[in-house]
């Protein structure tokens, strides 16, 4: 999945979109990670559908309806988006140090040395 996103330059477009809406780097990272999680979930959906629903029903390992199964998948995706986005966004905020936090108070402008 990552190769496909990188090879088609789709990841660069995701980064540019995230930076357009979030000039503060941790916010841009959060937005980019949310886009990445959603894109990989969408691209991987056919395989997930086959492995998690079709094949399990074929062998009698599941009694969920498609709607119940899809709801479980969407709940898992929502948890992944929230937790993954917050972890990546906060790790970027911690790695940037306090200077970026001060810059946010000044409207995003950094003090030049």
N, C-alpha and C positions, 0 to 999 in steps of 0.2 A: 504494500500500500504506500509506504513512504517513498519507494522508488518511483511509483507512478506519479505521485504528487510532485516530487522533485523533477522528474524527467519531463513532465509536461509544463513545468514552470507555474503550475497552479499554486504551489506553496508560496511562491514569490508574490502572486496576486493576493493571496490570503494575508501575507505579511503587510503588503502595502495598504490593504483595506483596514487592517487592524491599526496601523500607524496613523491612518487618516482620522479614525475615530478616537484613538487614544494616544495623545502626544506624550503622556507620561509612560515611560517604558514598562513598568509593571502592569499598567492597564492594557497596553498594547499586547503584552505577553499573554495576559488573561484572555483577551479577545481572540488572539491567534490560536491559542490552545483550544478554545471552545470551537473555533472553526475546524481545526484539525480533528478533534474528537468526532464532530458531526460528519465531516467528510469521510473519515475512515469507517464510521458506522454505516453510512449510506453505501459506500463502495463494497463493504463486506456483507451487506444485508442478504444478497442471494445465497452466499455460502452459509450464513447463519440460519437462514430459512430452511435450507436443505438439511443441515446437520441437526438443528435444534427442533425442527417441527416435522418435516416430511419423513426423514429417516426414522425418527423416534416413533412416529405413528405407524410406519410400515412394519416395525418389529414389535408393536404393541407395548412400548415402553412409556407412553404418555397418554393421558386421557383429557388433556386440555383442548379446548376449542382454539381455533385460530385467533379469535379476539382476545381470549385470556392470555395466550402465549405472546401476542403482540403487545398487550398491556405490560406484561412482565419485562419484555425487551425495552419498552419505552421508559419504564421506571428505572431500569438499570442504566440506560443511556443518560437519563436526567441526573442520576447520582454521579455518574462518571463526569459529566459536564461540570457539575457544581464542585465536586471534590478535586478533580483534575485541574480545573481552571483556577481555583483558589490556591492550590498547592504550587502550581507553576507561577502564578502571579505574585504570590507572597515570597517565593524563593528569589524571584528577580528583584523584588523590593528590598529584600535583605542583602542581596549581593551588590546593590547599587550604593548602599551606604546612606548616611544622613544628608548628604549634599542634595540628592534628588528630592528628598522630603522638604528641604528648605526651598528648593526651586519651585515646588508646587505652590507654596505660600506666596511667592513672588509672581504668580501667573505663568510659571513654566520657564522663566528666564534664569539662567545660571549666572553666577558672578564670574567674570573672566579674571584669571590670575594675572 
